[in-house]
């Protein structure tokens, strides 16, 4: 459902982005991660090579049974890789955790959104009750 919403917002706003579902992103020169969803500028995604973490406009992990792994293993890697923005869609607690401003293995800014909230993306917004 989130994939459809993101594609609709990109299409409506006429932005040149690609939604990538469970495709690899370069963690470093030899290791890969597979985020649930990543959004890239079209020009970066169309290159022959696998994009890096910092190339992504947004990385999203949809977490239920993978919550601890996503938060304790993947999130620090995304911070170290200079991800611009990461969302963890926490299905256990019905919240979306938004991480921005990476520094080392941490993100300096963390915002928690509840089911009744809206989250902004592409000069638009998503009502979280649609995805939680």
MODELLER restraints for C-alpha pairs under 7 A, 6 or more apart:
rsr = mdl.restraints
at = mdl.atoms
rsr.add(forms.Gaussian(group=physical.xy_distance, feature=features.Distance(at['CA:1:A'], at['CA:131:A']), mean=6.69, stdev=0.5))
rsr.add(forms.Gaussian(group=physical.xy_distance, feature=features.Distance(at['CA:2:A'], at['CA:131:A']), mean=6.16, stdev=0.5))
rsr.add(forms.Gaussian(group=physical.xy_distance, feature=features.Distance(at['CA:7:A'], at['CA:19:A']), mean=6.77, stdev=0.5))
rsr.add(forms.Gaussian(group=physical.xy_distance, feature=features.Distance(at['CA:10:A'], at['CA:17:A']), mean=6.72, stdev=0.5))
rsr.add(forms.Gaussian(group=physical.xy_distance, feature=features.Distance(at['CA:16:A'], at['CA:41:A']), mean=5.98, stdev=0.5))
rsr.add(forms.Gaussian(group=physical.xy_distance, feature=features.Distance(at['CA:16:A'], at['CA:42:A']), mean=5.36, stdev=0.5))
rsr.add(forms.Gaussian(group=physical.xy_distance, feature=features.Distance(at['CA:17:A'], at['CA:39:A']), mean=6.55, stdev=0.5))
rsr.add(forms.Gaussian(group=physical.xy_distance, feature=features.Distance(at['CA:17:A'], at['CA:40:A']), mean=5.48, stdev=0.5))
rsr.add(forms.Gaussian(group=physical.xy_distance, feature=features.Distance(at['CA:17:A'], at['CA:41:A']), mean=4.36, stdev=0.5))
rsr.add(forms.Gaussian(group=physical.xy_distance, feature=features.Distance(at['CA:17:A'], at['CA:42:A']), mean=4.69, stdev=0.5))
rsr.add(forms.Gaussian(group=physical.xy_distance, feature=features.Distance(at['CA:18:A'], at['CA:39:A']), mean=5.58, stdev=0.5))
rsr.add(forms.Gaussian(group=physical.xy_distance, feature=features.Distance(at['CA:18:A'], at['CA:40:A']), mean=5.35, stdev=0.5))
rsr.add(forms.Gaussian(group=physical.xy_distance, feature=features.Distance(at['CA:18:A'], at['CA:41:A']), mean=6.27, stdev=0.5))
rsr.add(forms.Gaussian(group=physical.xy_distance, feature=features.Distance(at['CA:18:A'], at['CA:42:A']), mean=5.49, stdev=0.5))
rsr.add(forms.Gaussian(group=physical.xy_distance, feature=features.Distance(at['CA:19:A'], at['CA:37:A']), mean=6.87, stdev=0.5))
rsr.add(forms.Gaussian(group=physical.xy_distance, feature=features.Distance(at['CA:19:A'], at['CA:38:A']), mean=5.95, stdev=0.5))
rsr.add(forms.Gaussian(group=physical.xy_distance, feature=features.Distance(at['CA:19:A'], at['CA:39:A']), mean=4.64, stdev=0.5))
rsr.add(forms.Gaussian(group=physical.xy_distance, feature=features.Distance(at['CA:19:A'], at['CA:40:A']), mean=6.74, stdev=0.5))
rsr.add(forms.Gaussian(group=physical.xy_distance, feature=features.Distance(at['CA:20:A'], at['CA:37:A']), mean=5.64, stdev=0.5))
rsr.add(forms.Gaussian(group=physical.xy_distance, feature=features.Distance(at['CA:20:A'], at['CA:38:A']), mean=5.12, stdev=0.5))
rsr.add(forms.Gaussian(group=physical.xy_distance, feature=features.Distance(at['CA:20:A'], at['CA:39:A']), mean=6.03, stdev=0.5))
rsr.add(forms.Gaussian(group=physical.xy_distance, feature=features.Distance(at['CA:21:A'], at['CA:36:A']), mean=5.71, stdev=0.5))
rsr.add(forms.Gaussian(group=physical.xy_distance, feature=features.Distance(at['CA:21:A'], at['CA:37:A']), mean=4.68, stdev=0.5))
rsr.add(forms.Gaussian(group=physical.xy_distance, feature=features.Distance(at['CA:21:A'], at['CA:38:A']), mean=6.59, stdev=0.5))
rsr.add(forms.Gaussian(group=physical.xy_distance, feature=features.Distance(at['CA:22:A'], at['CA:34:A']), mean=5.28, stdev=0.5))
rsr.add(forms.Gaussian(group=physical.xy_distance, feature=features.Distance(at['CA:22:A'], at['CA:35:A']), mean=5.38, stdev=0.5))
rsr.add(forms.Gaussian(group=physical.xy_distance, feature=features.Distance(at['CA:22:A'], at['CA:36:A']), mean=4.63, stdev=0.5))
rsr.add(forms.Gaussian(group=physical.xy_distance, feature=features.Distance(at['CA:22:A'], at['CA:37:A']), mean=5.94, stdev=0.5))
rsr.add(forms.Gaussian(group=physical.xy_distance, feature=features.Distance(at['CA:23:A'], at['CA:34:A']), mean=5.50, stdev=0.5))
rsr.add(forms.Gaussian(group=physical.xy_distance, feature=features.Distance(at['CA:23:A'], at['CA:35:A']), mean=6.88, stdev=0.5))
rsr.add(forms.Gaussian(group=physical.xy_distance, feature=features.Distance(at['CA:24:A'], at['CA:32:A']), mean=5.86, stdev=0.5))
rsr.add(forms.Gaussian(group=physical.xy_distance, feature=features.Distance(at['CA:24:A'], at['CA:33:A']), mean=5.52, stdev=0.5))
rsr.add(forms.Gaussian(group=physical.xy_distance, feature=features.Distance(at['CA:24:A'], at['CA:34:A']), mean=4.63, stdev=0.5))
rsr.add(forms.Gaussian(group=physical.xy_distance, feature=features.Distance(at['CA:24:A'], at['CA:50:A']), mean=6.84, stdev=0.5))
rsr.add(forms.Gaussian(group=physical.xy_distance, feature=features.Distance(at['CA:25:A'], at['CA:32:A']), mean=5.56, stdev=0.5))
rsr.add(forms.Gaussian(group=physical.xy_distance, feature=features.Distance(at['CA:25:A'], at['CA:33:A']), mean=5.39, stdev=0.5))
rsr.add(forms.Gaussian(group=physical.xy_distance, feature=features.Distance(at['CA:25:A'], at['CA:34:A']), mean=6.22, stdev=0.5))
rsr.add(forms.Gaussian(group=physical.xy_distance, feature=features.Distance(at['CA:25:A'], at['CA:50:A']), mean=6.10, stdev=0.5))
rsr.add(forms.Gaussian(group=physical.xy_distance, feature=features.Distance(at['CA:25:A'], at['CA:51:A']), mean=5.42, stdev=0.5))
rsr.add(forms.Gaussian(group=physical.xy_distance, feature=features.Distance(at['CA:25:A'], at['CA:52:A']), mean=5.27, stdev=0.5))
rsr.add(forms.Gaussian(group=physical.xy_distance, feature=features.Distance(at['CA:25:A'], at['CA:53:A']), mean=5.95, stdev=0.5))
rsr.add(forms.Gaussian(group=physical.xy_distance, feature=features.Distance(at['CA:26:A'], at['CA:32:A']), mean=4.70, stdev=0.5))
rsr.add(forms.Gaussian(group=physical.xy_distance, feature=features.Distance(at['CA:26:A'], at['CA:33:A']), mean=6.48, stdev=0.5))
rsr.add(forms.Gaussian(group=physical.xy_distance, feature=features.Distance(at['CA:26:A'], at['CA:50:A']), mean=6.38, stdev=0.5))
rsr.add(forms.Gaussian(group=physical.xy_distance, feature=features.Distance(at['CA:26:A'], at['CA:51:A']), mean=6.01, stdev=0.5))
rsr.add(forms.Gaussian(group=physical.xy_distance, feature=features.Distance(at['CA:26:A'], at['CA:52:A']), mean=4.38, stdev=0.5))
rsr.add(forms.Gaussian(group=physical.xy_distance, feature=features.Distance(at['CA:26:A'], at['CA:53:A']), mean=6.09, stdev=0.5))
rsr.add(forms.Gaussian(group=physical.xy_distance, feature=features.Distance(at['CA:27:A'], at['CA:33:A']), mean=6.19, stdev=0.5))
rsr.add(forms.Gaussian(group=physical.xy_distance, feature=features.Distance(at['CA:27:A'], at['CA:52:A']), mean=6.53, stdev=0.5))
rsr.add(forms.Gaussian(group=physical.xy_distance, feature=features.Distance(at['CA:27:A'], at['CA:53:A']), mean=6.40, stdev=0.5))
rsr.add(forms.Gaussian(group=physical.xy_distance, feature=features.Distance(at['CA:27:A'], at['CA:81:A']), mean=6.69, stdev=0.5))
rsr.add(forms.Gaussian(group=physical.xy_distance, feature=features.Distance(at['CA:35:A'], at['CA:59:A']), mean=6.72, stdev=0.5))
rsr.add(forms.Gaussian(group=physical.xy_distance, feature=features.Distance(at['CA:35:A'], at['CA:60:A']), mean=6.58, stdev=0.5))
rsr.add(forms.Gaussian(group=physical.xy_distance, feature=features.Distance(at['CA:35:A'], at['CA:61:A']), mean=6.01, stdev=0.5))
rsr.add(forms.Gaussian(group=physical.xy_distance, feature=features.Distance(at['CA:36:A'], at['CA:60:A']), mean=6.05, stdev=0.5))
rsr.add(forms.Gaussian(group=physical.xy_distance, feature=features.Distance(at['CA:36:A'], at['CA:61:A']), mean=5.10, stdev=0.5))
rsr.add(forms.Gaussian(group=physical.xy_distance, feature=features.Distance(at['CA:36:A'], at['CA:62:A']), mean=6.40, stdev=0.5))
rsr.add(forms.Gaussian(group=physical.xy_distance, feature=features.Distance(at['CA:37:A'], at['CA:59:A']), mean=5.92, stdev=0.5))
rsr.add(forms.Gaussian(group=physical.xy_distance, feature=features.Distance(at['CA:37:A'], at['CA:60:A']), mean=4.97, stdev=0.5))
rsr.add(forms.Gaussian(group=physical.xy_distance, feature=features.Distance(at['CA:37:A'], at['CA:61:A']), mean=6.54, stdev=0.5))
rsr.add(forms.Gaussian(group=physical.xy_distance, feature=features.Distance(at['CA:38:A'], at['CA:56:A']), mean=6.36, stdev=0.5))
rsr.add(forms.Gaussian(group=physical.xy_distance, feature=features.Distance(at['CA:38:A'], at['CA:58:A']), mean=5.72, stdev=0.5))
rsr.add(forms.Gaussian(group=physical.xy_distance, feature=features.Distance(at['CA:38:A'], at['CA:59:A']), mean=4.42, stdev=0.5))
rsr.add(forms.Gaussian(group=physical.xy_distance, feature=features.Distance(at['CA:38:A'], at['CA:60:A']), mean=6.10, stdev=0.5))
rsr.add(forms.Gaussian(group=physical.xy_distance, feature=features.Distance(at['CA:39:A'], at['CA:56:A']), mean=5.66, stdev=0.5))
rsr.add(forms.Gaussian(group=physical.xy_distance, feature=features.Distance(at['CA:39:A'], at['CA:57:A']), mean=5.42, stdev=0.5))
rsr.add(forms.Gaussian(group=physical.xy_distance, feature=features.Distance(at['CA:39:A'], at['CA:58:A']), mean=5.21, stdev=0.5))
rsr.add(forms.Gaussian(group=physical.xy_distance, feature=features.Distance(at['CA:39:A'], at['CA:59:A']), mean=6.50, stdev=0.5))
rsr.add(forms.Gaussian(group=physical.xy_distance, feature=features.Distance(at['CA:40:A'], at['CA:55:A']), mean=6.61, stdev=0.5))
rsr.add(forms.Gaussian(group=physical.xy_distance, feature=features.Distance(at['CA:40:A'], at['CA:56:A']), mean=4.71, stdev=0.5))
rsr.add(forms.Gaussian(group=physical.xy_distance, feature=features.Distance(at['CA:40:A'], at['CA:57:A']), mean=5.31, stdev=0.5))
rsr.add(forms.Gaussian(group=physical.xy_distance, feature=features.Distance(at['CA:41:A'], at['CA:57:A']), mean=6.95, stdev=0.5))
rsr.add(forms.Gaussian(group=physical.xy_distance, feature=features.Distance(at['CA:44:A'], at['CA:51:A']), mean=6.97, stdev=0.5))
rsr.add(forms.Gaussian(group=physical.xy_distance, feature=features.Distance(at['CA:45:A'], at['CA:51:A']), mean=6.56, stdev=0.5))
rsr.add(forms.Gaussian(group=physical.xy_distance, feature=features.Distance(at['CA:53:A'], at['CA:78:A']), mean=6.48, stdev=0.5))
rsr.add(forms.Gaussian(group=physical.xy_distance, feature=features.Distance(at['CA:53:A'], at['CA:81:A']), mean=5.50, stdev=0.5))
rsr.add(forms.Gaussian(group=physical.xy_distance, feature=features.Distance(at['CA:53:A'], at['CA:82:A']), mean=6.71, stdev=0.5))
rsr.add(forms.Gaussian(group=physical.xy_distance, feature=features.Distance(at['CA:53:A'], at['CA:83:A']), mean=5.54, stdev=0.5))
rsr.add(forms.Gaussian(group=physical.xy_distance, feature=features.Distance(at['CA:54:A'], at['CA:81:A']), mean=5.96, stdev=0.5))
rsr.add(forms.Gaussian(group=physical.xy_distance, feature=features.Distance(at['CA:54:A'], at['CA:82:A']), mean=5.11, stdev=0.5))
rsr.add(forms.Gaussian(group=physical.xy_distance, feature=features.Distance(at['CA:54:A'], at['CA:83:A']), mean=4.74, stdev=0.5))
rsr.add(forms.Gaussian(group=physical.xy_distance, feature=features.Distance(at['CA:54:A'], at['CA:84:A']), mean=6.58, stdev=0.5))
rsr.add(forms.Gaussian(group=physical.xy_distance, feature=features.Distance(at['CA:56:A'], at['CA:83:A']), mean=6.76, stdev=0.5))
rsr.add(forms.Gaussian(group=physical.xy_distance, feature=features.Distance(at['CA:57:A'], at['CA:84:A']), mean=6.27, stdev=0.5))
rsr.add(forms.Gaussian(group=physical.xy_distance, feature=features.Distance(at['CA:57:A'], at['CA:85:A']), mean=6.85, stdev=0.5))
rsr.add(forms.Gaussian(group=physical.xy_distance, feature=features.Distance(at['CA:58:A'], at['CA:84:A']), mean=6.56, stdev=0.5))
rsr.add(forms.Gaussian(group=physical.xy_distance, feature=features.Distance(at['CA:58:A'], at['CA:85:A']), mean=5.04, stdev=0.5))
rsr.add(forms.Gaussian(group=physical.xy_distance, feature=features.Distance(at['CA:58:A'], at['CA:86:A']), mean=5.79, stdev=0.5))
rsr.add(forms.Gaussian(group=physical.xy_distance, feature=features.Distance(at['CA:59:A'], at['CA:85:A']), mean=6.39, stdev=0.5))
rsr.add(forms.Gaussian(group=physical.xy_distance, feature=features.Distance(at['CA:59:A'], at['CA:86:A']), mean=4.74, stdev=0.5))
rsr.add(forms.Gaussian(group=physical.xy_distance, feature=features.Distance(at['CA:59:A'], at['CA:87:A']), mean=6.35, stdev=0.5))
rsr.add(forms.Gaussian(group=physical.xy_distance, feature=features.Distance(at['CA:60:A'], at['CA:86:A']), mean=5.66, stdev=0.5))
rsr.add(forms.Gaussian(group=physical.xy_distance, feature=features.Distance(at['CA:60:A'], at['CA:87:A']), mean=4.70, stdev=0.5))
rsr.add(forms.Gaussian(group=physical.xy_distance, feature=features.Distance(at['CA:60:A'], at['CA:88:A']), mean=5.86, stdev=0.5))
rsr.add(forms.Gaussian(group=physical.xy_distance, feature=features.Distance(at['CA:61:A'], at['CA:70:A']), mean=6.99, stdev=0.5))
rsr.add(forms.Gaussian(group=physical.xy_distance, feature=features.Distance(at['CA:61:A'], at['CA:87:A']), mean=6.31, stdev=0.5))
rsr.add(forms.Gaussian(group=physical.xy_distance, feature=features.Distance(at['CA:61:A'], at['CA:88:A']), mean=4.89, stdev=0.5))
rsr.add(forms.Gaussian(group=physical.xy_distance, feature=features.Distance(at['CA:61:A'], at['CA:89:A']), mean=6.13, stdev=0.5))
rsr.add(forms.Gaussian(group=physical.xy_distance, feature=features.Distance(at['CA:62:A'], at['CA:88:A']), mean=5.94, stdev=0.5))
rsr.add(forms.Gaussian(group=physical.xy_distance, feature=features.Distance(at['CA:62:A'], at['CA:89:A']), mean=4.66, stdev=0.5))
rsr.add(forms.Gaussian(group=physical.xy_distance, feature=features.Distance(at['CA:62:A'], at['CA:90:A']), mean=6.51, stdev=0.5))
rsr.add(forms.Gaussian(group=physical.xy_distance, feature=features.Distance(at['CA:63:A'], at['CA:88:A']), mean=6.62, stdev=0.5))
rsr.add(forms.Gaussian(group=physical.xy_distance, feature=features.Distance(at['CA:63:A'], at['CA:89:A']), mean=5.79, stdev=0.5))
rsr.add(forms.Gaussian(group=physical.xy_distance, feature=features.Distance(at['CA:63:A'], at['CA:90:A']), mean=5.13, stdev=0.5))
rsr.add(forms.Gaussian(group=physical.xy_distance, feature=features.Distance(at['CA:63:A'], at['CA:91:A']), mean=5.89, stdev=0.5))
rsr.add(forms.Gaussian(group=physical.xy_distance, feature=features.Distance(at['CA:64:A'], at['CA:90:A']), mean=6.38, stdev=0.5))
rsr.add(forms.Gaussian(group=physical.xy_distance, feature=features.Distance(at['CA:64:A'], at['CA:91:A']), mean=5.21, stdev=0.5))
rsr.add(forms.Gaussian(group=physical.xy_distance, feature=features.Distance(at['CA:64:A'], at['CA:92:A']), mean=5.65, stdev=0.5))
rsr.add(forms.Gaussian(group=physical.xy_distance, feature=features.Distance(at['CA:67:A'], at['CA:90:A']), mean=6.94, stdev=0.5))
rsr.add(forms.Gaussian(group=physical.xy_distance, feature=features.Distance(at['CA:76:A'], at['CA:105:A']), mean=4.46, stdev=0.5))
rsr.add(forms.Gaussian(group=physical.xy_distance, feature=features.Distance(at['CA:76:A'], at['CA:106:A']), mean=5.81, stdev=0.5))
rsr.add(forms.Gaussian(group=physical.xy_distance, feature=features.Distance(at['CA:77:A'], at['CA:105:A']), mean=6.54, stdev=0.5))
rsr.add(forms.Gaussian(group=physical.xy_distance, feature=features.Distance(at['CA:79:A'], at['CA:102:A']), mean=4.85, stdev=0.5))
rsr.add(forms.Gaussian(group=physical.xy_distance, feature=features.Distance(at['CA:79:A'], at['CA:103:A']), mean=6.48, stdev=0.5))
rsr.add(forms.Gaussian(group=physical.xy_distance, feature=features.Distance(at['CA:79:A'], at['CA:104:A']), mean=6.34, stdev=0.5))
rsr.add(forms.Gaussian(group=physical.xy_distance, feature=features.Distance(at['CA:79:A'], at['CA:105:A']), mean=5.02, stdev=0.5))
rsr.add(forms.Gaussian(group=physical.xy_distance, feature=features.Distance(at['CA:79:A'], at['CA:106:A']), mean=5.51, stdev=0.5))
rsr.add(forms.Gaussian(group=physical.xy_distance, feature=features.Distance(at['CA:79:A'], at['CA:107:A']), mean=6.06, stdev=0.5))
rsr.add(forms.Gaussian(group=physical.xy_distance, feature=features.Distance(at['CA:80:A'], at['CA:104:A']), mean=5.15, stdev=0.5))
rsr.add(forms.Gaussian(group=physical.xy_distance, feature=features.Distance(at['CA:80:A'], at['CA:105:A']), mean=4.82, stdev=0.5))
rsr.add(forms.Gaussian(group=physical.xy_distance, feature=features.Distance(at['CA:82:A'], at['CA:102:A']), mean=5.75, stdev=0.5))
rsr.add(forms.Gaussian(group=physical.xy_distance, feature=features.Distance(at['CA:83:A'], at['CA:102:A']), mean=6.82, stdev=0.5))
rsr.add(forms.Gaussian(group=physical.xy_distance, feature=features.Distance(at['CA:84:A'], at['CA:100:A']), mean=6.00, stdev=0.5))
rsr.add(forms.Gaussian(group=physical.xy_distance, feature=features.Distance(at['CA:84:A'], at['CA:101:A']), mean=6.74, stdev=0.5))
rsr.add(forms.Gaussian(group=physical.xy_distance, feature=features.Distance(at['CA:85:A'], at['CA:99:A']), mean=5.65, stdev=0.5))
rsr.add(forms.Gaussian(group=physical.xy_distance, feature=features.Distance(at['CA:85:A'], at['CA:100:A']), mean=4.77, stdev=0.5))
rsr.add(forms.Gaussian(group=physical.xy_distance, feature=features.Distance(at['CA:86:A'], at['CA:98:A']), mean=5.84, stdev=0.5))
rsr.add(forms.Gaussian(group=physical.xy_distance, feature=features.Distance(at['CA:86:A'], at['CA:99:A']), mean=5.06, stdev=0.5))
rsr.add(forms.Gaussian(group=physical.xy_distance, feature=features.Distance(at['CA:86:A'], at['CA:100:A']), mean=6.67, stdev=0.5))
rsr.add(forms.Gaussian(group=physical.xy_distance, feature=features.Distance(at['CA:87:A'], at['CA:96:A']), mean=6.46, stdev=0.5))
rsr.add(forms.Gaussian(group=physical.xy_distance, feature=features.Distance(at['CA:87:A'], at['CA:97:A']), mean=5.49, stdev=0.5))
rsr.add(forms.Gaussian(group=physical.xy_distance, feature=features.Distance(at['CA:87:A'], at['CA:98:A']), mean=4.55, stdev=0.5))
rsr.add(forms.Gaussian(group=physical.xy_distance, feature=features.Distance(at['CA:87:A'], at['CA:99:A']), mean=6.24, stdev=0.5))
rsr.add(forms.Gaussian(group=physical.xy_distance, feature=features.Distance(at['CA:88:A'], at['CA:96:A']), mean=5.66, stdev=0.5))
rsr.add(forms.Gaussian(group=physical.xy_distance, feature=features.Distance(at['CA:88:A'], at['CA:97:A']), mean=5.07, stdev=0.5))
rsr.add(forms.Gaussian(group=physical.xy_distance, feature=features.Distance(at['CA:88:A'], at['CA:98:A']), mean=6.62, stdev=0.5))
rsr.add(forms.Gaussian(group=physical.xy_distance, feature=features.Distance(at['CA:89:A'], at['CA:95:A']), mean=6.33, stdev=0.5))
rsr.add(forms.Gaussian(group=physical.xy_distance, feature=features.Distance(at['CA:89:A'], at['CA:96:A']), mean=4.55, stdev=0.5))
rsr.add(forms.Gaussian(group=physical.xy_distance, feature=features.Distance(at['CA:89:A'], at['CA:97:A']), mean=6.51, stdev=0.5))
rsr.add(forms.Gaussian(group=physical.xy_distance, feature=features.Distance(at['CA:90:A'], at['CA:96:A']), mean=5.72, stdev=0.5))
rsr.add(forms.Gaussian(group=physical.xy_distance, feature=features.Distance(at['CA:91:A'], at['CA:132:A']), mean=6.60, stdev=0.5))
rsr.add(forms.Gaussian(group=physical.xy_distance, feature=features.Distance(at['CA:94:A'], at['CA:114:A']), mean=6.65, stdev=0.5))
rsr.add(forms.Gaussian(group=physical.xy_distance, feature=features.Distance(at['CA:94:A'], at['CA:115:A']), mean=6.15, stdev=0.5))
rsr.add(forms.Gaussian(group=physical.xy_distance, feature=features.Distance(at['CA:94:A'], at['CA:132:A']), mean=5.64, stdev=0.5))
rsr.add(forms.Gaussian(group=physical.xy_distance, feature=features.Distance(at['CA:95:A'], at['CA:112:A']), mean=6.72, stdev=0.5))
rsr.add(forms.Gaussian(group=physical.xy_distance, feature=features.Distance(at['CA:95:A'], at['CA:113:A']), mean=5.52, stdev=0.5))
rsr.add(forms.Gaussian(group=physical.xy_distance, feature=features.Distance(at['CA:95:A'], at['CA:114:A']), mean=4.71, stdev=0.5))
rsr.add(forms.Gaussian(group=physical.xy_distance, feature=features.Distance(at['CA:95:A'], at['CA:115:A']), mean=6.08, stdev=0.5))
rsr.add(forms.Gaussian(group=physical.xy_distance, feature=features.Distance(at['CA:96:A'], at['CA:112:A']), mean=5.90, stdev=0.5))
rsr.add(forms.Gaussian(group=physical.xy_distance, feature=features.Distance(at['CA:96:A'], at['CA:113:A']), mean=5.09, stdev=0.5))
rsr.add(forms.Gaussian(group=physical.xy_distance, feature=features.Distance(at['CA:96:A'], at['CA:114:A']), mean=6.61, stdev=0.5))
rsr.add(forms.Gaussian(group=physical.xy_distance, feature=features.Distance(at['CA:97:A'], at['CA:110:A']), mean=6.86, stdev=0.5))
rsr.add(forms.Gaussian(group=physical.xy_distance, feature=features.Distance(at['CA:97:A'], at['CA:111:A']), mean=5.84, stdev=0.5))
rsr.add(forms.Gaussian(group=physical.xy_distance, feature=features.Distance(at['CA:97:A'], at['CA:112:A']), mean=4.70, stdev=0.5))
rsr.add(forms.Gaussian(group=physical.xy_distance, feature=features.Distance(at['CA:97:A'], at['CA:113:A']), mean=6.37, stdev=0.5))
rsr.add(forms.Gaussian(group=physical.xy_distance, feature=features.Distance(at['CA:98:A'], at['CA:110:A']), mean=5.61, stdev=0.5))
rsr.add(forms.Gaussian(group=physical.xy_distance, feature=features.Distance(at['CA:98:A'], at['CA:111:A']), mean=5.07, stdev=0.5))
rsr.add(forms.Gaussian(group=physical.xy_distance, feature=features.Distance(at['CA:98:A'], at['CA:112:A']), mean=6.33, stdev=0.5))
rsr.add(forms.Gaussian(group=physical.xy_distance, feature=features.Distance(at['CA:99:A'], at['CA:107:A']), mean=5.94, stdev=0.5))
rsr.add(forms.Gaussian(group=physical.xy_distance, feature=features.Distance(at['CA:99:A'], at['CA:109:A']), mean=5.81, stdev=0.5))
rsr.add(forms.Gaussian(group=physical.xy_distance, feature=features.Distance(at['CA:99:A'], at['CA:110:A']), mean=4.72, stdev=0.5))
rsr.add(forms.Gaussian(group=physical.xy_distance, feature=features.Distance(at['CA:99:A'], at['CA:111:A']), mean=6.66, stdev=0.5))
rsr.add(forms.Gaussian(group=physical.xy_distance, feature=features.Distance(at['CA:100:A'], at['CA:107:A']), mean=5.73, stdev=0.5))
rsr.add(forms.Gaussian(group=physical.xy_distance, feature=features.Distance(at['CA:100:A'], at['CA:108:A']), mean=6.66, stdev=0.5))
rsr.add(forms.Gaussian(group=physical.xy_distance, feature=features.Distance(at['CA:100:A'], at['CA:109:A']), mean=5.19, stdev=0.5))
rsr.add(forms.Gaussian(group=physical.xy_distance, feature=features.Distance(at['CA:100:A'], at['CA:110:A']), mean=6.57, stdev=0.5))
rsr.add(forms.Gaussian(group=physical.xy_distance, feature=features.Distance(at['CA:101:A'], at['CA:107:A']), mean=5.43, stdev=0.5))
rsr.add(forms.Gaussian(group=physical.xy_distance, feature=features.Distance(at['CA:101:A'], at['CA:108:A']), mean=5.35, stdev=0.5))
rsr.add(forms.Gaussian(group=physical.xy_distance, feature=features.Distance(at['CA:101:A'], at['CA:109:A']), mean=5.83, stdev=0.5))
rsr.add(forms.Gaussian(group=physical.xy_distance, feature=features.Distance(at['CA:102:A'], at['CA:108:A']), mean=6.04, stdev=0.5))
rsr.add(forms.Gaussian(group=physical.xy_distance, feature=features.Distance(at['CA:115:A'], at['CA:128:A']), mean=5.07, stdev=0.5))
rsr.add(forms.Gaussian(group=physical.xy_distance, feature=features.Distance(at['CA:115:A'], at['CA:129:A']), mean=4.93, stdev=0.5))
rsr.add(forms.Gaussian(group=physical.xy_distance, feature=features.Distance(at['CA:115:A'], at['CA:132:A']), mean=6.13, stdev=0.5))
rsr.add(forms.Gaussian(group=physical.xy_distance, feature=features.Distance(at['CA:116:A'], at['CA:128:A']), mean=6.28, stdev=0.5))
rsr.add(forms.Gaussian(group=physical.xy_distance, feature=features.Distance(at['CA:116:A'], at['CA:129:A']), mean=5.89, stdev=0.5))
rsr.add(forms.Gaussian(group=physical.xy_distance, feature=features.Distance(at['CA:117:A'], at['CA:127:A']), mean=6.28, stdev=0.5))
rsr.add(forms.Gaussian(group=physical.xy_distance, feature=features.Distance(at['CA:117:A'], at['CA:128:A']), mean=5.87, stdev=0.5))
rsr.add(forms.Gaussian(group=physical.xy_distance, feature=features.Distance(at['CA:118:A'], at['CA:125:A']), mean=6.06, stdev=0.5))
rsr.add(forms.Gaussian(group=physical.xy_distance, feature=features.Distance(at['CA:118:A'], at['CA:126:A']), mean=5.38, stdev=0.5))
rsr.add(forms.Gaussian(group=physical.xy_distance, feature=features.Distance(at['CA:118:A'], at['CA:127:A']), mean=4.48, stdev=0.5))
rsr.add(forms.Gaussian(group=physical.xy_distance, feature=features.Distance(at['CA:118:A'], at['CA:128:A']), mean=5.64, stdev=0.5))
rsr.add(forms.Gaussian(group=physical.xy_distance, feature=features.Distance(at['CA:119:A'], at['CA:125:A']), mean=5.37, stdev=0.5))
rsr.add(forms.Gaussian(group=physical.xy_distance, feature=features.Distance(at['CA:119:A'], at['CA:126:A']), mean=5.35, stdev=0.5))
rsr.add(forms.Gaussian(group=physical.xy_distance, feature=features.Distance(at['CA:119:A'], at['CA:127:A']), mean=6.72, stdev=0.5))
rsr.add(forms.Gaussian(group=physical.xy_distance, feature=features.Distance(at['CA:120:A'], at['CA:126:A']), mean=6.43, stdev=0.5))
